[in-house]
Amino acid sequence: MSDHANETAAGLARIEGYLMGQAALREAREQGEAFARALTWLGSAEQEEISRRFAEHHLALHKKMLAATVARAEELRAEYAHRYVSLRRRTTGLALAAFALCTSALLLLSRL
Protein backbone atom coordinates (compact mmCIF):
# COMPACT_ATOMS: atom_id res chain seq x y z
CA MET A 1 0.00 0.00 0.00
CA SER A 2 1.15 3.52 -0.68
CA ASP A 3 1.82 6.07 2.00
CA HIS A 4 -1.25 8.00 0.93
CA ALA A 5 -3.46 4.91 1.26
CA ASN A 6 -1.98 4.15 4.69
CA GLU A 7 -2.60 7.72 5.84
CA THR A 8 -6.17 7.57 4.55
CA ALA A 9 -6.82 4.27 6.32
CA ALA A 10 -5.34 5.60 9.56
CA GLY A 11 -7.43 8.77 9.29
CA LEU A 12 -10.60 6.78 8.72
CA ALA A 13 -9.77 4.55 11.68
CA ARG A 14 -9.33 7.64 13.90
CA ILE A 15 -12.66 9.06 12.73
CA GLU A 16 -14.37 5.72 13.32
CA GLY A 17 -12.85 5.51 16.80
CA TYR A 18 -13.99 9.03 17.61
CA LEU A 19 -17.53 8.33 16.42
CA MET A 20 -17.68 5.08 18.40
CA GLY A 21 -16.44 6.90 21.49
CA GLN A 22 -19.06 9.60 21.09
CA ALA A 23 -21.79 6.97 20.65
CA ALA A 24 -20.63 5.18 23.82
CA LEU A 25 -20.61 8.48 25.72
CA ARG A 26 -24.10 9.36 24.50
CA GLU A 27 -25.38 5.88 25.43
CA ALA A 28 -23.85 6.11 28.91
CA ARG A 29 -25.44 9.51 29.52
CA GLU A 30 -28.82 8.33 28.27
CA GLN A 31 -28.68 5.21 30.46
CA GLY A 32 -27.65 7.28 33.47
CA GLU A 33 -30.46 9.77 32.93
CA ALA A 34 -33.03 6.99 32.50
CA PHE A 35 -31.85 5.29 35.68
CA ALA A 36 -31.90 8.52 37.69
CA ARG A 37 -35.36 9.50 36.40
CA ALA A 38 -36.72 6.23 37.81
CA LEU A 39 -35.67 7.37 41.28
CA THR A 40 -38.51 9.85 41.58
CA TRP A 41 -38.06 10.48 45.30
CA LEU A 42 -34.66 12.11 44.71
CA GLY A 43 -34.26 15.81 44.13
CA SER A 44 -32.99 17.11 40.79
CA ALA A 45 -29.43 17.69 42.08
CA GLU A 46 -29.35 14.14 43.47
CA GLN A 47 -30.72 12.72 40.21
CA GLU A 48 -28.03 14.57 38.27
CA GLU A 49 -25.35 13.15 40.58
CA ILE A 50 -26.74 9.62 40.24
CA SER A 51 -26.99 10.07 36.48
CA ARG A 52 -23.38 11.26 36.25
CA ARG A 53 -22.05 8.42 38.41
CA PHE A 54 -24.06 5.83 36.51
CA ALA A 55 -22.70 7.17 33.21
CA GLU A 56 -19.12 7.05 34.55
CA HIS A 57 -19.62 3.47 35.70
CA HIS A 58 -21.20 2.54 32.36
CA LEU A 59 -18.25 4.04 30.44
CA ALA A 60 -15.71 2.33 32.69
CA LEU A 61 -17.44 -1.00 32.11
CA HIS A 62 -17.55 -0.33 28.36
CA LYS A 63 -13.81 0.43 28.30
CA LYS A 64 -13.05 -2.71 30.31
CA MET A 65 -15.07 -4.89 27.92
CA LEU A 66 -13.44 -3.23 24.91
CA ALA A 67 -9.96 -3.82 26.36
CA ALA A 68 -10.84 -7.48 26.97
CA THR A 69 -12.07 -7.79 23.39
CA VAL A 70 -8.88 -6.23 22.03
CA ALA A 71 -6.73 -8.53 24.19
CA ARG A 72 -8.65 -11.60 23.01
CA ALA A 73 -8.36 -10.49 19.38
CA GLU A 74 -4.59 -10.20 19.83
CA GLU A 75 -4.46 -13.68 21.39
CA LEU A 76 -6.42 -15.11 18.46
CA ARG A 77 -4.22 -13.28 15.94
CA ALA A 78 -1.10 -14.75 17.50
CA GLU A 79 -2.64 -18.24 17.69
CA TYR A 80 -3.75 -18.18 14.05
CA ALA A 81 -0.41 -16.77 12.91
CA HIS A 82 1.31 -19.68 14.67
CA ARG A 83 -1.08 -22.18 13.05
CA TYR A 84 -0.51 -20.61 9.64
CA VAL A 85 3.27 -20.90 9.97
CA SER A 86 2.93 -24.53 11.07
CA LEU A 87 0.58 -25.35 8.20
CA ARG A 88 2.86 -23.61 5.70
CA ARG A 89 5.86 -25.64 6.93
CA ARG A 90 3.96 -28.91 6.65
CA THR A 91 2.65 -28.05 3.19
CA THR A 92 6.11 -27.07 2.00
CA GLY A 93 7.55 -30.29 3.44
CA LEU A 94 4.89 -32.40 1.74
CA ALA A 95 5.42 -30.60 -1.55
CA LEU A 96 9.18 -31.18 -1.36
CA ALA A 97 8.65 -34.83 -0.48
CA ALA A 98 6.25 -35.26 -3.40
CA PHE A 99 8.70 -33.52 -5.72
CA ALA A 100 11.54 -35.76 -4.51
CA LEU A 101 9.37 -38.85 -4.99
CA CYS A 102 8.38 -37.81 -8.51
CA THR A 103 11.99 -37.01 -9.37
CA SER A 104 13.13 -40.40 -8.06
CA ALA A 105 10.39 -42.17 -10.02
CA LEU A 106 11.35 -40.33 -13.21
CA LEU A 107 15.02 -41.20 -12.71
CA LEU A 108 14.15 -44.85 -12.19
CA LEU A 109 11.89 -44.87 -15.23
CA SER A 110 14.51 -43.18 -17.41
CA ARG A 111 17.00 -45.97 -16.59
CA LEU A 112 14.64 -48.61 -17.94
CYANA upper distance limits for C-alpha pairs under 8 A (distance plus 0.5 A):
  1 MET  CA      5 ALA  CA      6.64
  1 MET  CA      6 ASN  CA      7.07
  2 SER  CA      6 ASN  CA      6.75
  3 ASP  CA      7 GLU  CA      6.58
  4 HIS  CA      8 THR  CA      6.62
  5 ALA  CA      9 ALA  CA      6.61
  6 ASN  CA     10 ALA  CA      6.59
  7 GLU  CA     11 GLY  CA      6.52
  8 THR  CA     12 LEU  CA      6.64
  9 ALA  CA     13 ALA  CA      6.63
 10 ALA  CA     14 ARG  CA      6.74
 11 GLY  CA     15 ILE  CA      6.77
 12 LEU  CA     16 GLU  CA      6.54
 13 ALA  CA     17 GLY  CA      6.54
 14 ARG  CA     18 TYR  CA      6.62
 15 ILE  CA     19 LEU  CA      6.66
 16 GLU  CA     20 MET  CA      6.59
 17 GLY  CA     21 GLY  CA      6.56
 18 TYR  CA     22 GLN  CA      6.68
 19 LEU  CA     23 ALA  CA      6.65
 20 MET  CA     24 ALA  CA      6.68
 21 GLY  CA     25 LEU  CA      6.65
 22 GLN  CA     26 ARG  CA      6.59
 23 ALA  CA     27 GLU  CA      6.58
 24 ALA  CA     28 ALA  CA      6.59
 24 ALA  CA     59 LEU  CA      7.63
 24 ALA  CA     62 HIS  CA      8.28
 25 LEU  CA     29 ARG  CA      6.73
 25 LEU  CA     55 ALA  CA      8.38
 25 LEU  CA     59 LEU  CA      7.40
 26 ARG  CA     30 GLU  CA      6.63
 27 GLU  CA     31 GLN  CA      6.55
 28 ALA  CA     32 GLY  CA      6.55
 28 ALA  CA     54 PHE  CA      8.10
 28 ALA  CA     55 ALA  CA      5.07
 28 ALA  CA     56 GLU  CA      7.92
 28 ALA  CA     58 HIS  CA      6.13
 28 ALA  CA     59 LEU  CA      6.67
 29 ARG  CA     33 GLU  CA      6.57
 29 ARG  CA     51 SER  CA      7.65
 29 ARG  CA     52 ARG  CA      7.75
 29 ARG  CA     55 ALA  CA      5.65
 30 GLU  CA     34 ALA  CA      6.62
 30 GLU  CA     55 ALA  CA      8.45
 31 GLN  CA     35 PHE  CA      6.61
 31 GLN  CA     51 SER  CA      8.42
 31 GLN  CA     54 PHE  CA      8.14
 31 GLN  CA     55 ALA  CA      7.37
 32 GLY  CA     36 ALA  CA      6.61
 32 GLY  CA     50 ILE  CA      7.72
 32 GLY  CA     51 SER  CA      4.66
 32 GLY  CA     52 ARG  CA      6.97
 32 GLY  CA     53 ARG  CA      8.06
 32 GLY  CA     54 PHE  CA      5.43
 32 GLY  CA     55 ALA  CA      5.46
 33 GLU  CA     37 ARG  CA      6.51
 33 GLU  CA     47 GLN  CA      8.36
 33 GLU  CA     48 GLU  CA      8.09
 33 GLU  CA     51 SER  CA      5.48
 33 GLU  CA     52 ARG  CA      8.46
 34 ALA  CA     38 ALA  CA      7.00
 34 ALA  CA     51 SER  CA      8.36
 35 PHE  CA     39 LEU  CA      7.58
 35 PHE  CA     51 SER  CA      7.36
 35 PHE  CA     54 PHE  CA      8.35
 36 ALA  CA     40 THR  CA      8.29
 36 ALA  CA     47 GLN  CA      5.54
 36 ALA  CA     48 GLU  CA      7.71
 36 ALA  CA     50 ILE  CA      6.36
 36 ALA  CA     51 SER  CA      5.79
 37 ARG  CA     47 GLN  CA      7.32
 39 LEU  CA     47 GLN  CA      7.86
 42 LEU  CA     46 GLU  CA      6.32
 42 LEU  CA     47 GLN  CA      6.51
 43 GLY  CA     47 GLN  CA      6.62
 44 SER  CA     48 GLU  CA      6.61
 45 ALA  CA     49 GLU  CA      6.78
 46 GLU  CA     50 ILE  CA      6.64
 47 GLN  CA     51 SER  CA      6.41
 48 GLU  CA     52 ARG  CA      6.56
 49 GLU  CA     53 ARG  CA      6.66
 50 ILE  CA     54 PHE  CA      6.46
 51 SER  CA     55 ALA  CA      6.62
 52 ARG  CA     56 GLU  CA      6.72
 53 ARG  CA     57 HIS  CA      6.65
 54 PHE  CA     58 HIS  CA      6.51
 55 ALA  CA     59 LEU  CA      6.60
 56 GLU  CA     60 ALA  CA      6.62
 57 HIS  CA     61 LEU  CA      6.64
 58 HIS  CA     62 HIS  CA      6.63
 59 LEU  CA     63 LYS  CA      6.61
 60 ALA  CA     64 LYS  CA      6.67
 61 LEU  CA     65 MET  CA      6.68
 62 HIS  CA     66 LEU  CA      6.60
 63 LYS  CA     67 ALA  CA      6.55
 64 LYS  CA     68 ALA  CA      6.72
 65 MET  CA     69 THR  CA      6.66
 66 LEU  CA     70 VAL  CA      6.67
 67 ALA  CA     71 ALA  CA      6.61
 68 ALA  CA     72 ARG  CA      6.62
 69 THR  CA     73 ALA  CA      6.59
 70 VAL  CA     74 GLU  CA      6.74
 71 ALA  CA     75 GLU  CA      6.78
 72 ARG  CA     76 LEU  CA      6.67
 73 ALA  CA     77 ARG  CA      6.56
 74 GLU  CA     78 ALA  CA      6.69
 75 GLU  CA     79 GLU  CA      6.65
 76 LEU  CA     80 TYR  CA      6.50
 77 ARG  CA     81 ALA  CA      6.49
 78 ALA  CA     82 HIS  CA      6.68
 79 GLU  CA     83 ARG  CA      6.79
 80 TYR  CA     84 TYR  CA      6.49
 81 ALA  CA     85 VAL  CA      6.77
 82 HIS  CA     86 SER  CA      6.76
 83 ARG  CA     87 LEU  CA      6.53
 84 TYR  CA     88 ARG  CA      6.50
 85 VAL  CA     89 ARG  CA      6.69
 86 SER  CA     90 ARG  CA      6.80
 87 LEU  CA     91 THR  CA      6.55
 88 ARG  CA     92 THR  CA      6.51
 89 ARG  CA     93 GLY  CA      6.56
 90 ARG  CA     94 LEU  CA      6.59
 91 THR  CA     95 ALA  CA      6.56
 92 THR  CA     96 LEU  CA      6.64
 93 GLY  CA     97 ALA  CA      6.60
 94 LEU  CA     98 ALA  CA      6.54
 95 ALA  CA     99 PHE  CA      6.55
 96 LEU  CA    100 ALA  CA      6.54
 97 ALA  CA    101 LEU  CA      6.58
 98 ALA  CA    102 CYS  CA      6.60
 99 PHE  CA    103 THR  CA      6.53
100 ALA  CA    104 SER  CA      6.56
101 LEU  CA    105 ALA  CA      6.61
102 CYS  CA    106 LEU  CA      6.61
103 THR  CA    107 LEU  CA      6.65
104 SER  CA    108 LEU  CA      6.66
105 ALA  CA    109 LEU  CA      6.56
106 LEU  CA    110 SER  CA      6.48
107 LEU  CA    111 ARG  CA      6.96
108 LEU  CA    112 LEU  CA      7.39
